[in-house]
């Protein structure tokens, strides 16, 4: 997984509350069980003119030339609500989204972001609106800066500090998924197993081995 340390990004405003995972990746677009092949289906109900089609909707923000190369989103309350489908985050990541700023996130979606290299940033609705207003003036020039070590977002020369627990911060900074995080403790796990085998050898004596 690609580590997240710092990013300066074209940032697109999607200031809608309750953007759910079916809006992010409709179920009809989930034609793979892998993390690839999903980007075209991202926001399909909004990006395209017709259900199942690929004729772009020029009014949707990600289809506008001003937001070409978008790597971050500004959202409303309860971003990523609905089903727990990890495909939603896979689609965002494959499209190129590296960070999302919103007043709140659905808990499972928040965790899925962290486990797939996307930084979820919680800021107040007022701060999100202020950043969006600045971005909209000139999206290509008014890029938002993300600094994970400092836990700050900078826009219009103002720094906004966000909170992030130590474990998700470590996972993002080092590019770790949940398995990688566990494997960091491999020496301690091995030592425990060796000590436990000495204490309780019958537990490990399967089939006389």
N, C-alpha and C positions, 0 to 999 in steps of 0.2 A: 504494500500500500504506500502511496506517495505521502511523505511527511508534509505537514503543514507548519510553516514557521512564520513567514510573512508573505503578504500578497497586496498588490496594488491592482484594483480591478474595476473594469466597467461594470456598473451595478444597475440592475433593472428593477424598477418598482412594480410590485404586484400587491398593492395595498388592499387586499381583501382578507377579511376574517374567515377562519375555518376553511382554508384551502386544504382539502382532504387528499388522501393518497390516490383516490380514484380520479381526481382532477389532474394530479401530477402524472399518473400513468394509468389510463383507463384499462380495465380488465381485458378488453378486446385487443389491446396492444401487447399483452403479456404472452408472447409466443415463444419464449425461451426460458429455461431455468438457469441460464448463466447470467453473468453481469454485463454481457455485451449484446448488441442488437436492439437496445431499448431506447436509444436517444431520439430516434425519429418519432417515437410515440409519446415523448415528453409533452405534457400539456396538450395532447392531441385534440381534445374537445375545444380548445381555445385557439390553437395555432392554425387549424385548418378549417376550411369553409364548410365541409360536410363530414358527417360521421363516417369513419373508415377511409376518407379521402386524403389527398395530400396537396390540394390546392390551398395555398397559404392564405390566412386571414391577415390583410395588411394592417388591421387595427390592433392586433395583438403585439404587445411590447417587444417580444423577442424576435418578431419578424421585421422590426423597423431598423433601418440602416443606422440610426443614431445609437442603437444598442448592439451593434455587431461586436462579437467577441466577448459577450457578457460572461463573467465568471462569478458573479455574486448577485443575490436577490435580496430585495427588501419586501417583507411580507407583513400580514396582519396577525392578529391574535390567533392562537391555537393552530399554528402552521403544522401541516402534516397529520391532521387528525384522521379519523376513519379507521380503515383496516391497518393491520400491522405489516402489510406487504413491503418487504425490503426492496422489491423491484423499483419502488418510487425513488429511493435514494440511488440505486444503481443507474437509473435513467438520468437523474440529475448529474451524477458524477461523469457518466459517459458523454453527456452534452458538454461538459466543461465547467459546471458549477462547483466552486471550491468553498463558498461561504454563503450563509443565509443569515440575515438580521431580521428578527421579529420580536414583538413583545413577549410572546410565549410560544412554546412548541408542545405538540403531543409527546409524552414521555418516550414511547417506543420509537417514534420517528427521530427524536433527538439522539437516542442511543444508536440508532442505525446510521445516522450521519457521522457520528464519531467513529464508528467501526468501519466506515468507508471513506475516511479522509476528508469529509466536509465539515467545516467549522460552523456550528450553530451558535449564534450570538444573541443573547437576550438584552434588548434595550427597551426603554419605555416607549409607549406609542408616540409621545411627543418628540422624542429623539429620532425615532424612525421617520416620522413625518418631516422633521427638519432636514434630515439627510436626503430624503426623497426630493424635497423641493429644490435643494441645491443641485442634486444630480440632474434633475430634469432640465435645468438651464442649459447644460452642455454635457451630455453623458460621456462623450469621448474625452473631454478635457477634465471634467469633474469626476475623477476616479477616486474610489474609496480605498483607504489603506488599512490593512489588517496586520496587527502585530500580536501574535499569540504569546510569546514570552512576556511581553508587557501587559497583555490582556487589554489592548486598546484598539479602538476603531477611530480613524482620523478622517474627517470630512469638513471642508470649508474652514481649514486651519483650527478646528476644534477637536479635541481628543475626548472620546467617550469610553469610559472604562466599563468592562463587562466582567462578570463573575463566571468562573469555570472551575469545577472540582479538580483536584490534583490528578486523579486517574484518567479522566477523559483528556485532560491537557497532555499528560504523558503519552497517551496513545496517539494523539494527533501529531505532537512534536516528533515522535520517533517512528511514525508510520506503522503502528502496531494494531492488529486486530485482537480479538479476545483470546485466540489461541496463542498468538505471539506474546501477549501480556503474561499468560500463564507460563510459557516456556522460559521467561526471564527468571523464573524460580526453579528451573530444572535441577540445579545442584541441591537445593534444599529438598525438593521432592525425592530425588534419588537417595539422599541421606536418610530421609524418613523411611523410605521403603526398605533400605538395608537394615536399619535399626528395628523396624517392625518385623522383618523376616526373622531376625534373631530372637525377638520376643515371642513371636507367634508363628513358628515355622509351619504348623499344621494348616494355616490359612493359605499358604502358598504351595502345599503338597497336593497338587491336583492330579489325580490319576496316577499316583505313585511317583510323580516326577519331583 
